[in-house]
């Protein structure tokens, strides 16, 4: 049974990673959400320590480390770490990762009231700095080690970049299911949930473009996600608050994806892709001896 389980992980590493990510994160947060919504009669879930729910955020990271060990041993961890620590990329990719979210948010507000570098920006600087650091090391930034560092290269080895980004976005959307369920229950409409899923998928495709164009740097994608969370604060901050800013942001993100596909093509989303489709062995014996390649 143990050998059979190991062979399944070797044959389907992405599936193993996704299932483990969901399991590690949902085992606490999903019952807690349902308890808050009074849909399960489990009192203990209504008083979960914050430290425990804090660990839920690290599900994809832990899953990536575990599955990397099972499929590639120390060498698998080394490959994962190499992608995370791959910082020697062109300066333009750092600039794009940090500035693209600001560009998108700026043009949402420019419709109504241009953003200026006034005292309001200075007032929000400490909050934005804290948001960026927490997003980078606690939130979506560190989660990219699992999504982009582990899963994305394996998806790119099987299919085109656009499809890989969409599939990755769907995986990430489903990982947010407890949050989406809670939002649905509070808002009573599917519009917000649909917009949120579209947002995650669009961000995943843009992240795939950054990943492939930067030579497979998880750091660049993590910076982009942290910057997206940071500048997104302006969507609800006074005096810049708009009536429906999130839907406008999603529209701009989708427009960005369309632009990237038109310019770079759907196969690689890059002039010089870091990863491309390769032949993957399907025979079980060969898979056991040679784990699925991701480069």
N, C-alpha and C positions, 0 to 999 in steps of 0.2 A: 504493500500500500504506500509506503514511504517512497519507494522507487518510482511508482506510478505517479504520485503527486509531483515529484521532482521533474519527471519527464514532461508532465503537463506544463509546468512553469517554464521549462526550457523551450517547449514548442510554442507556447502562447505567453510570452513575457509581458506584452502590453496588457492583455486581459488580466493577468495575475496582478500587475501593478494597479490597474484601475479598480479591481475588486478589493484589493487590500486597502487602497486609499479610501474608498467608500466605507469599508468596514471600520477602519480605525477612527474615521471622523464621525460616522453616523451612530456608532454604538452608544454614544453619549448624547449628542446634540439632537438627534431625531426624537427619541423619547422625551427629551426635555422640552422640545417645541410642542409636542403633542400634549404634554402635561400642562404647559402654560395655556394651551388652547382648550383645556378641560376635555380632551378627547380620550385620555387614558387615566385611569385611577391609580397612579403610581406616585405617591406623595414624595418619595425620595428624589424623583427627577425634578421636582419643583424647587429644590434647594441644593442644586449641584454647586460645589465650590467653584469659584471663578478660575482657580488654578487648573482645574480639570478641563473646563471648557476651553481654556487657553490652549491646551495641548491639541485640541481638535484641529486647529489651524495647520498643524505640522503633519497631518495624515499623508499627503502626497510625498513629502520629503522622506518620512520614515519608510513608506512603501518603496520608494525608489532605491533607498539604501539596501533594504531587505532583498528585493528582487534582483538587484545588481549583484549582491553576494551569492544568491542562489544560482544565478545564470552564468556569472563570470568570475566569481571569487574575488580575490584582491584586485585582479586585473580589471574586473568590472567596476569596482569602486574607483580605481585609478582613472578609468575613462570618464566616469561621471564627474570626478573632481577636476579633470582637465578641462571639461566644458564649462564648469562653473568658474574656474580660475582663468579662463581664456580672456585676458584683458588687452592683449596687444592687437588691437583692431584700429582701423582708421578713426581719426578724431571725429569725422563726420557722423559716425554711427553713435557716438556718445551724444553729440549735439542733437541728432534726430530723435534719439530715445528720450531725451529730456525735454526737448522743445516741441515735438509734435503734439503732445497733449495740451500744452499751453496754447499752441496755434489753434487747435480745435475749439477749446473753450473760449478763447478770445473772439473767434468769429461767430460763436453763438451770441455773445453779448454785444458784438459790434452791430447786430441788427437793431438793437434797442438803444444801447448806451455804451460807447467805447470805454474800454478799461484804460485808466491812466495811472501812471506811477505817482500816486498821491499818498496822502497820509493813511488812506484805507489799506493800501498794499502793505505799508509798514506795520500797521496794526495786526494784520494777519500773518506776518512773517514768522513769528514764533510758532503759531499753530500749524502753518504749512510745513515748517521744518520738522516739527514733531511728527506730523502725518507722514511725511516722506520717509523718515527713518523707521517709523513703526511699520509702514507698508513694505519697506525694503526687507526688514529683518524679521518681522512677525507675520505680516499679511501676505499679499499676493506675490511679493518679490521672492521670498524664500520658497514659495510653492512652485516657482518655475524650475527649481532644481529637479522636481519630479516630472512636471508636465513637459517642459522643453528639454531638460537635461537627459531624461530617460526615455519618455514615451515618443517625443517628436522625431528623433533620429530614426527610430524603428518604423514609425509610420512613413517617413520620407523614403525609407528603403523599399517600400511596397507600392507607393502611389505618388501622384503628383503633389506639389507643395500646397496648392489651393485646397485640394480634397483633404490632405493631411491636416491642414489648419482648421478646416471645418469640423472634421472628426474630433480633433483635439478640443475644439470649442464645445462640442456636444458633450464630451467627457467632463469638461470643467463645469458646464451648465448643470449636468445631472449631479455632480458633486455638491452643488449649491442647493440641491432639492429641499433640504429642511428650511433654508432661508426663503426659498421661493414659495414653499407651502405657507410659511408664516406671512409673507407679504400678500399672498392671494387671500388668506383668511382675513387680514386686516383691511385690505383695499377693496375686496369684493369684486374684482375685475381681472380679466385675463390680459388686459392691455399692458399693464406694468410688467407682468411676468414675461410676455412675449417680447417686450422691449428689452428686458434685462437679458434674456437668452440671446437675442440678436446682438446685444452689446458684447457679451462674452465671446460669441463666435467671431465677431468682427475684430475684436482685440486679439484673439488667438491667431487669426489670419495675418494681421499686421505683425504680430510677434513672430510668426513663421517667416515672414519676409525679412525682418531684422535678424533673426537667427541664421537664416541661410546666407544673407548678404554679409554678415559680419564674421563668417568663417566658423559658425557654430558656437557663438558666445552666449551662454546663458546669462551672463552678467548684463549684457546689453538689453535683453528682454526683461530682466528683473528691474532694471532702471526705468524702462518704459512703463512697466506696470505700476511702479511706485510713483512715477511722475503723473500717470493717469489718475491715480487715486488722490494725489495731492491737489492738482489743479481742478479736479472735479468738485472740490470744496467750494469753489466760486459759483457753482451752479445753484447753491442754496444759500449763499452768503449775502447779507445786505451790504451795500445797496444794489448788488448786482442780480438779485434773485429775479427769475423770470417765471412765467406762468407754467410752462411745461418744458423745462430745460433738458431733461433727460432724453425725451423723444427727439429733440433737435440734435443732441449729441450723437445719438444712435444713427440718425440720418447722415450726419457728417462722417461717421466711422464707416458706414456702408459705402458712401461715396469714395472714401479713401481706398477701400478694398477694390472697388471697381477700377479706380485709377491705377492701382498697383498691378492688377491683372492685365489691364490694357497696355501698360508700359513694359512690364517684365514677363508677361505670359503666365498662364496658370500652372505650367509644369514645374517650374523652378522658383518663380517669384524672385528671381535674382539673375544678374548678369553672370555671376560666378558662384554657383551654389556650393555650399559646404557639404550637402548630402544630396544624393540623387538615387533614383530607382536602381536597385541591383537585384541579381537573381538570388532568391532565398531557397535553400534546400527544404524539401517537405518530408523527406524520408526520416523516420523517427530515430534510426541509428545514427545517421549523420548529424542530426540535430543534437543528440546527446553528446557526441564527441566534439562538435563545433557549434557552440551556441550561436543563435541568430546574430549575424553581424549588424552593427549599426553604423559602420563607416565603410 
